[in-house]
Amino acid sequence: MMKKKCPICGQEKAKRDCLLKDNELICARCCAEMRGSDCGECLHYIETLRYETARKPKSSLPKGTFIAEINPSIQKDVDAALEIASDGRKKKAFAAMKRLVAEHPRNQDVFYGMGTLHCMNGNYGEAVKWFRNAVTIFPYFSAAHYNMGTAYSKLYDVGGMASAYRKAVEYGDPQEEYYRSAESSLKHLAEVIMQSSGVDLDKYIASSEKFKRAFELMESRQWDPALKGFQAAAAYNDRNAPTHGNMALCYANLGQKAVALAEIDRALEIDPEYEPAIINRRTIEQMAEGRVLGNSAFISTNYSQEQIEKKNSPTTSQRIHQKKCKKCSELMRRIKDIFPFK
């Protein structure tokens, strides 16, 4: 099939959607000549801004502007390291990437490469940190957003996965495989969450983010702020057993036995086989209203996230034992599509 000629110059092949021409296809040369601030979120305009930003001295940039180092040589070195890893020589690949990190400590491609390498090695929590650094430097790094979403899926973090995939779609190229994979996964995810929790994807993500902050407060034994955080999470998604189970722990540690038992019962209503709630109920029943049980080992759960690596601190591991909620496990089983890292 013969490709259409550019409607502007009438000579080159039309390959790029142009927002200025109501998404009509134009050629690359005319795209470059017309490109400007009116292009908005056009990927080609964004890429131009990326290069221009990288060339400007830091002092001349307005507040909030990101600085992305553009260096094809670094990109080539990163690709070479990942190729070595794909051949099974992961130690050599990590050594190469560590040298690149030392030489280029503020390069988004190096952070992306290290994150991908950690994913290939099964270190998904560490991978998320590197991908987050990459998109902090260059927010439009769609492949990094995509790989971060896939790493989150391995950690059973549905909210993190959805947020990252959304960025991959927002900034990605519709012609790329990862864009289509992220788009398809988001559609499927929204359907499953609505069926299982009765909320849309926006509310689920908001609830997940509120929960994460509350869980961090609970781990540091800040019971009252943590309780308020879990209540905020429940306001977005009331059908999550870990949310109510952890609210019960906060109430118990504030000496409110009756309310704690009510929240435990709500968690078990959502998921009758939710093991942490079953165990914690026995402990809370031993309380006297208005008094807190000493150093009782309650069990908490981190939303839909399974603990992949045990915590090193004996005190923490005795106090906090993370277990999967069966409902959350089923949710992940239904939504977890396996995509290769890009």
Secondary structure as the mmCIF struct_conf table of DSSP 4:
data_model
#
loop_
_struct_conf.conf_type_id
_struct_conf.id
_struct_conf.beg_label_comp_id
_struct_conf.beg_label_asym_id
_struct_conf.beg_label_seq_id
_struct_conf.end_label_comp_id
_struct_conf.end_label_asym_id
_struct_conf.end_label_seq_id
HELX_LH_PP_P HELX_LH_PP_P1 MET A 2 LYS A 4
STRN STRN1 LYS A 5 LYS A 5
HELX_LH_PP_P HELX_LH_PP_P2 CYS A 6 CYS A 6
TURN_TY1_P TURN_TY1_P1 PRO A 7 CYS A 9
BEND BEND1 GLY A 10 GLU A 12
STRN STRN2 LYS A 13 LYS A 13
HELX_LH_PP_P HELX_LH_PP_P3 ALA A 14 ALA A 14
STRN STRN3 ARG A 16 CYS A 18
HELX_RH_3T_P HELX_RH_3T_P1 LEU A 19 LYS A 21
TURN_TY1_P TURN_TY1_P2 ASP A 22 ASN A 23
STRN STRN4 GLU A 24 ILE A 26
HELX_RH_AL_P HELX_RH_AL_P1 ALA A 28 MET A 34
BEND BEND2 GLY A 36 GLY A 36
HELX_RH_3T_P HELX_RH_3T_P2 SER A 37 CYS A 39
TURN_TY1_P TURN_TY1_P3 GLY A 40 GLU A 41
HELX_RH_AL_P HELX_RH_AL_P2 LEU A 43 ARG A 55
BEND BEND3 LYS A 56 LYS A 56
HELX_RH_3T_P HELX_RH_3T_P3 LYS A 58 SER A 60
BEND BEND4 LEU A 61 LEU A 61
HELX_LH_PP_P HELX_LH_PP_P4 PRO A 62 PRO A 62
TURN_TY1_P TURN_TY1_P4 LYS A 63 GLY A 64
HELX_RH_AL_P HELX_RH_AL_P3 PRO A 72 SER A 86
TURN_TY1_P TURN_TY1_P5 ASP A 87 GLY A 88
HELX_RH_AL_P HELX_RH_AL_P4 LYS A 90 GLU A 103
TURN_TY1_P TURN_TY1_P6 PRO A 105 ARG A 106
HELX_RH_AL_P HELX_RH_AL_P5 GLN A 108 MET A 120
TURN_TY1_P TURN_TY1_P7 ASN A 121 GLY A 122
HELX_RH_AL_P HELX_RH_AL_P6 TYR A 124 ILE A 137
TURN_TY1_P TURN_TY1_P8 PRO A 139 TYR A 140
HELX_RH_AL_P HELX_RH_AL_P7 SER A 142 LYS A 154
TURN_TY1_P TURN_TY1_P9 LEU A 155 TYR A 156
HELX_RH_AL_P HELX_RH_AL_P8 VAL A 158 TYR A 171
BEND BEND5 GLY A 172 GLY A 172
TURN_TY1_P TURN_TY1_P10 PRO A 174 GLN A 175
BEND BEND6 GLU A 176 GLU A 176
HELX_RH_AL_P HELX_RH_AL_P9 GLU A 177 SER A 197
BEND BEND7 GLY A 198 VAL A 199
HELX_RH_AL_P HELX_RH_AL_P10 LEU A 201 GLU A 219
TURN_TY1_P TURN_TY1_P11 SER A 220 ARG A 221
HELX_RH_AL_P HELX_RH_AL_P11 TRP A 223 TYR A 236
HELX_RH_AL_P HELX_RH_AL_P12 ALA A 241 ASN A 253
TURN_TY1_P TURN_TY1_P12 LEU A 254 GLY A 255
HELX_RH_AL_P HELX_RH_AL_P13 LYS A 257 ILE A 270
TURN_TY1_P TURN_TY1_P13 PRO A 272 GLU A 273
HELX_RH_AL_P HELX_RH_AL_P14 GLU A 275 GLU A 285
TURN_TY1_P TURN_TY1_P14 GLN A 286 GLN A 286
TURN_TY1_P TURN_TY1_P15 GLU A 289 GLY A 290
BEND BEND8 GLY A 294 ASN A 295
TURN_TY1_P TURN_TY1_P16 TYR A 303 SER A 304
BEND BEND9 GLU A 309 GLU A 309
BEND BEND10 ASN A 312 ASN A 312
HELX_RH_AL_P HELX_RH_AL_P15 PRO A 314 ARG A 319
HELX_RH_AL_P HELX_RH_AL_P16 LYS A 326 ILE A 335
#
